[in-house]
Amino acid sequence: MVDVWRRVVQFGFRLLYNELAFTYDWVSEIVSLGSWRCWQRTALLHLRVPNGGMVLELAHGTGSLQADMLQKGYKTIGFDLSPHMGRIASTKLKRAGLPANLVRGDAAALPFPNETYLAVICTFPTAFITYPEVLQEVHRVLQPNGQLIIVPGAVFTGGGLAARGLEWLYRVTGQREDTPFEIADFFEGFGFAVRNVQETCPHSRVTLILAHKKGTGIH
């Protein structure tokens, strides 16, 4: 029964990222009690890229963080496997008068030269972010000391009954199985130095994985 339930959950996520991608933004707002964009933007608090440096966002989703980075003057490329997300993100960015620098593909085979990016950002990834071939590719396209910033999720610290119900939902869908600290330890074996930091959003606490391609020091 456990395997059947996991397959059902995985199928639900596949639909959300593909055929039901048009519902992603409002589903995200509901399951975060309105804090989704705050959770997502915590990644930018730790981005250390000078003007002209390139940033790659893995799993760009509906393009909201792409818009944030472009409005702040970063040069970015968004990368996602889902053609549905690509179409939604492209429309969102163009409506905002922003360039839609989006590439579709598999993160296990990034179509970029070695040491292209000063930073790679990924917010709320599925399990793909821990695949060895993905981490090897991220390491390859990062410049020496380049940043890898991951927002794996958040936990509620308030919000009453609604928050307790959502925490239960996260648990039964398998999104509380690995802690960010356990995931972070895993990254050390792929050439990254890693630390965890926490940021606060309304009714919640976000844990980020901050890594850099090993070199002269942590950014």
Secondary structure, DSSP 8 states (H G I E B T S, - for coil): -HHHHHHHHHHHHHHHHTTTGGGHHHHHHHHTTT-HHHHHHGGGGG----TT-EEEEES-TTSHHHHHHHHTT-EEEEEES-HHHHHHHHHHHHHTT----EEES-GGG--S-TT-EEEEEEES--GGGG-HHHHHHHHHHEEEEEEEEEEEEEEES--HHHHHHHHHHHHHTTTTSS-HHHHHHHHGGGTEEEEEEEEEETTEEEEEEEEEESSS---
